[in-house]
Amino acid sequence: MTTPTPPAGYKLVKGEDIKDRVPEGALIWSSSQSLEDEPEWVSSGRVCMSLYAPGQLTAHYAIPETKPEPVIPEIGPQPPNGYILKHKSEMPEELPNGYLFFYYGNWHPGSSRHLANFAFSQWFAIKNENHNPVAEMRREVLSKDPIETEPSGVEAEVCRDISERQRKGVAKYGTTVAENPLELREWLQHAYEETLDKAIYLKRAIWQLSKENGDGLERAIELLREEKRKRDSAGATSPA
């Protein structure tokens, strides 16, 4: 069999020397239509079967003398959460574990060195090592339109209380909080004093609930006092 001459810009490679997959942009010395046709140099994409077993369907390949710059389309399919989209020209020779390949509108799990994936798929997805599912969920929630533009229910009542409190504050102090020229330390002091007041109010409410509901120890003490008063009263009325 006569050794074919590759086109200009290509170099000849024997089929037996291709151990992995056919290089990007390679030509194949093969019959383009049927086995009866005269062989010619054709694009590797037109003879997909040769990608399954490099070197078995043809004796010679022609590969570019210089590696062409990859042409990556700007828009590709949306990969699943936790994955990064990659074009086939960006994929390394050794495919990473856990990668997916896009085929007929769906993502499919790929094997370690599945050559058929490169024959039929332009797009792959590799795991994003920095993926944060909580942040992903938060971005998804924030990207959606709010159900209502105005607050309702308890939130609406809180908004009304804040508005009323601002009205009273302006009437009392003659300024809003934003326009008040107090120093930062003074704001912190006000917040501290308000926190102390809040603690007192909470303790007062707890004390009242304990008294009304007969809470534990306080209820027991009250019963002992009541019993003592009865005994003292009985002793005072008994004859000497």
C-alpha positions in Angstrom: 0.0 0.0 0.0 1.4 3.4 -1.0 2.0 5.8 1.8 -0.2 8.9 1.3 1.1 12.4 1.3 -0.6 14.7 3.8 -1.9 18.1 2.8 0.1 21.3 3.4 0.3 22.2 7.1 -0.2 18.6 8.2 2.2 15.9 9.2 1.7 12.2 8.7 1.1 9.9 11.7 0.6 6.1 11.6 -2.6 4.8 13.0 -0.7 2.5 15.3 1.0 5.4 16.9 -2.4 7.0 18.1 -3.0 5.3 21.4 -5.6 7.7 22.9 -8.1 9.6 20.8 -7.7 11.2 17.4 -6.2 14.7 17.9 -8.4 17.8 17.3 -8.4 18.8 13.7 -6.9 15.6 12.4 -7.6 14.2 8.9 -8.1 10.5 8.2 -6.9 8.6 5.1 -10.2 6.7 4.5 -13.0 6.1 2.1 -15.5 8.9 2.5 -18.6 7.1 1.3 -18.1 3.4 1.0 -15.3 0.8 0.9 -15.4 0.8 -2.9 -14.4 4.5 -3.1 -10.8 5.6 -3.5 -9.4 6.7 -0.1 -8.9 10.3 0.5 -8.1 12.7 3.3 -11.3 13.4 5.2 -12.1 15.2 8.5 -12.0 13.0 11.5 -15.5 14.2 12.3 -16.9 12.5 9.1 -15.5 9.1 10.1 -16.7 8.9 13.7 -16.2 5.2 14.0 -12.5 5.6 13.8 -12.6 7.5 17.1 -13.7 4.4 18.9 -10.6 2.4 18.0 -7.8 4.8 16.7 -5.6 3.2 14.1 -7.8 0.2 13.4 -10.0 1.5 10.5 -7.2 3.4 8.8 -3.5 3.1 8.6 -2.6 6.8 8.4 -3.7 10.1 9.9 -2.6 13.6 9.2 -2.5 16.0 12.2 -1.8 19.8 12.1 1.8 20.7 12.4 0.9 23.4 14.8 -1.9 23.1 17.4 -4.7 25.4 16.3 -6.1 27.9 18.8 -9.4 26.5 20.2 -12.5 28.2 19.1 -14.9 28.1 22.1 -18.5 29.1 21.5 -19.6 31.8 24.0 -22.9 30.1 24.9 -23.3 26.5 26.0 -25.7 24.4 27.9 -26.3 25.2 31.6 -24.4 22.7 33.8 -26.0 21.2 37.0 -25.4 23.0 40.3 -21.9 22.3 41.6 -20.3 21.9 38.1 -18.4 24.2 35.7 -19.1 24.2 32.0 -16.1 23.2 29.7 -15.8 23.0 25.9 -14.1 19.9 24.5 -11.1 22.0 23.5 -10.6 22.9 27.2 -10.6 19.4 28.5 -7.3 17.9 29.6 -5.9 14.7 28.1 -6.8 12.8 31.3 -10.5 13.3 32.1 -11.2 14.3 35.7 -13.3 12.0 37.9 -17.0 12.7 38.2 -17.2 14.7 34.9 -20.4 14.9 32.8 -20.9 15.1 29.1 -23.7 16.8 27.2 -25.5 14.5 24.7 -28.8 15.0 23.0 -30.0 17.7 25.4 -29.1 15.9 28.6 -26.1 15.5 30.9 -24.7 12.0 31.4 -22.0 10.7 33.7 -18.7 9.9 32.0 -16.2 7.2 32.6 -12.5 7.7 33.1 -11.3 7.6 29.5 -14.5 7.2 27.5 -13.4 8.1 23.9 -17.0 8.1 22.5 -17.8 11.1 24.6 -15.4 13.2 22.5 -16.9 11.9 19.3 -20.4 13.1 20.0 -20.2 15.8 22.6 -18.9 19.4 22.4 -19.6 20.2 26.0 -18.5 18.8 29.3 -19.0 19.7 33.0 -16.5 19.2 35.7 -17.0 19.5 39.5 -16.6 22.9 41.1 -14.4 22.3 44.1 -15.4 25.7 45.5 -19.1 25.0 45.2 -21.2 26.3 48.2 -24.7 24.9 48.0 -26.0 27.4 50.6 -24.7 30.3 48.6 -26.1 28.7 45.4 -29.6 28.5 47.0 -29.4 32.1 48.3 -28.5 33.3 44.8 -31.4 31.4 43.3 -33.8 32.8 45.8 -32.6 36.4 45.3 -32.8 36.0 41.5 -36.6 35.4 41.7 -39.1 38.1 41.7 -40.7 38.8 45.1 -44.2 37.4 45.6 -45.4 40.8 46.9 -43.9 44.2 46.7 -45.6 45.5 49.9 -45.2 43.9 53.4 -48.2 42.1 54.8 -49.2 40.4 58.0 -46.9 40.7 61.0 -44.2 42.4 58.9 -46.7 45.1 58.0 -47.5 45.7 61.6 -43.8 46.1 62.5 -43.4 48.6 59.7 -46.3 50.6 61.0 -44.8 50.5 64.5 -41.5 51.8 63.2 -43.2 54.6 61.3 -45.2 55.6 64.4 -42.1 55.5 66.6 -40.2 57.8 64.1 -43.1 60.2 64.2 -43.0 60.4 68.0 -39.2 60.7 68.0 -39.2 63.6 65.6 -42.0 65.3 67.6 -39.9 64.9 70.8 -36.4 65.5 69.7 -37.0 67.6 66.5 -34.8 65.4 64.3 -34.7 61.9 62.7 -32.1 59.3 63.8 -30.2 59.7 60.5 -29.9 63.5 61.0 -29.0 63.3 64.8 -25.4 64.5 65.2 -24.6 62.3 68.3 -21.2 60.6 68.4 -20.8 56.9 67.9 -20.0 56.3 71.6 -23.3 58.1 72.6 -25.3 55.9 70.2 -23.7 52.8 71.8 -24.5 54.2 75.3 -28.1 54.7 74.4 -28.2 51.1 73.0 -26.7 49.8 76.2 -29.2 51.5 78.4 -32.1 50.3 76.2 -30.7 46.8 76.5 -30.7 47.1 80.3 -34.3 48.3 80.3 -35.2 45.4 78.0 -33.7 42.9 80.5 -35.7 44.5 83.3 -38.9 44.4 81.3 -38.3 40.7 80.4 -37.6 39.8 84.0 -40.8 41.6 85.2 -42.9 39.6 82.6 -41.3 36.3 83.6 -42.0 37.1 87.3 -45.7 37.8 86.5 -46.1 34.6 84.6 -44.5 32.6 87.4 -46.9 34.1 89.9 -50.0 33.6 87.8 -49.1 30.0 86.8 -47.7 28.8 90.2 -44.3 28.3 89.0 -42.2 25.7 90.8 -40.2 27.0 93.8 -42.1 30.3 94.2 -45.4 28.4 94.4 -43.9 26.0 97.0 -42.7 28.9 99.1 -46.1 30.6 99.0 -47.8 27.3 100.2 -45.3 27.1 103.1 -46.0 30.6 104.1 -49.8 30.0 103.9 -49.4 27.0 106.1 -47.3 28.9 108.6 -49.9 31.7 108.8 -52.7 29.1 109.5 -50.6 27.6 112.3 -49.8 31.0 113.8 -53.5 31.9 113.6 -54.5 28.7 115.3 -52.0 29.1 118.1 -53.1 32.6 118.8 -56.8 31.6 119.2 -56.2 28.5 121.4 -56.9 28.7 125.2 -53.9 29.3 127.5 
